[in-house]
Amino acid sequence: METYPNQRKYDALVKISQDNFKAFLYDCDGTLADNMPAHTETYIRVAAAHGVEIDGAIIDEFAGLPIVNVVEQINHRYQTNFNPEEFKAQKYKIFLEEYIEKTQPIDYVVNHLKNHAGKVRIAVVSGSSRIVVEQTMKILGINHLIEVMVCAGETPNGKPYPDPFLKAAELLGVEPQDCLVFEDGNPGTQAADAAGMRWVRIDKL
């Protein structure tokens, strides 16, 4: 049997996902992709370019929210007036040009996806834009295994609302109660709860 650097966490994921699930719905950033430090750094850099110093902890606090919503939280906390759409464009430009090619897998989650593809339906549900998610999946070498993607702006509401997960289930043709969600942040687990789906926090294993 093949072993992985995080074999214990991989085994824990397998055990949790042994029920009669018909679909696995994975978050991208911080769940499949070990890129949260890079995302945090790009937020800090965009803010700094406008003369504002932000604490990266706020990015972890709102992990899983669409970027425009994170920027709204930054505006609220720091009494700033960033234009969320402009901030998002600047952040994505830096991330795509300087960081995305360095993306590493969270191996125990990526291996879990690889080993279950073809056995259950597979979707990625992310608060990032489709261009970033698609590129990230290619770099991780799993884009061919993903049947459905639901990304930022593709549902009326993003996480923590249930819309993205419900859309993924609908596109897969699977009932919400038959889905298992893999997440690393509170907005994602709140969205899964609201969608009537079971979930696992991959960072709490």
ZINOR-V616081 format. One record per backbone hydrogen bond with DSSP energy under -1.0 kcal/mol. NH is the residue of the N-H (numbers start at 1). CO is the residue of the C=O. E is the energy in kcal/mol with one decimal. If there is no record, write none. Layout:
# ZINOR-V616081
NH,CO,E
NH,CO,E
This chain:
# ZINOR-V616081
7,4,-1.4
10,6,-2.5
11,7,-3.0
12,8,-2.0
13,9,-2.3
14,10,-2.4
15,11,-2.3
16,12,-2.4
17,13,-1.9
18,15,-1.3
21,19,-2.2
22,178,-2.9
23,178,-1.5
24,121,-2.8
25,180,-2.9
26,123,-2.8
27,182,-2.3
30,33,-2.7
31,28,-1.7
32,28,-1.9
33,28,-2.5
34,104,-3.3
35,33,-1.9
39,35,-2.4
40,36,-2.9
41,37,-2.4
42,38,-2.0
43,39,-2.0
44,40,-2.3
45,41,-2.5
46,42,-2.2
47,43,-2.3
48,44,-2.7
49,45,-2.0
50,47,-1.2
51,48,-2.1
52,47,-2.4
58,55,-1.9
59,56,-1.2
60,56,-1.2
61,57,-2.2
62,58,-1.4
63,60,-1.4
65,62,-2.1
70,66,-1.8
71,67,-2.8
72,68,-1.7
73,69,-1.8
74,70,-2.3
75,71,-2.9
76,72,-2.1
77,73,-2.6
78,74,-3.0
87,83,-2.9
88,84,-2.5
89,85,-2.1
90,86,-2.2
91,87,-2.7
92,88,-2.8
93,89,-1.9
94,90,-1.9
95,91,-2.6
96,92,-3.1
97,93,-2.0
98,94,-2.6
99,95,-1.9
100,95,-2.4
102,99,-1.9
103,100,-1.8
106,32,-2.7
107,105,-1.2
109,106,-1.4
110,106,-2.3
111,107,-2.9
113,109,-2.3
114,110,-2.7
115,111,-2.4
116,113,-1.0
117,113,-1.5
119,116,-2.2
120,116,-1.8
121,22,-2.8
123,24,-2.2
124,148,-2.2
125,26,-2.5
126,150,-2.6
133,129,-2.4
134,130,-3.1
135,131,-1.7
136,132,-2.5
137,133,-2.5
138,134,-1.8
139,135,-2.2
140,136,-2.1
142,137,-2.4
145,142,-1.9
147,122,-1.7
148,122,-1.2
150,124,-2.4
152,128,-2.7
154,151,-1.8
161,158,-2.3
166,162,-2.5
167,163,-2.5
168,164,-2.0
169,165,-2.4
170,166,-2.3
171,167,-2.7
172,168,-1.9
173,169,-1.2
174,169,-2.5
178,175,-2.0
179,176,-1.9
180,23,-2.2
181,198,-2.4
182,25,-2.8
183,200,-2.5
189,185,-1.8
190,186,-2.8
191,187,-1.9
192,188,-2.2
193,189,-2.6
194,190,-2.4
195,191,-1.5
196,193,-1.4
197,192,-2.7
198,179,-1.1
200,181,-2.3
202,183,-2.6
204,201,-1.7
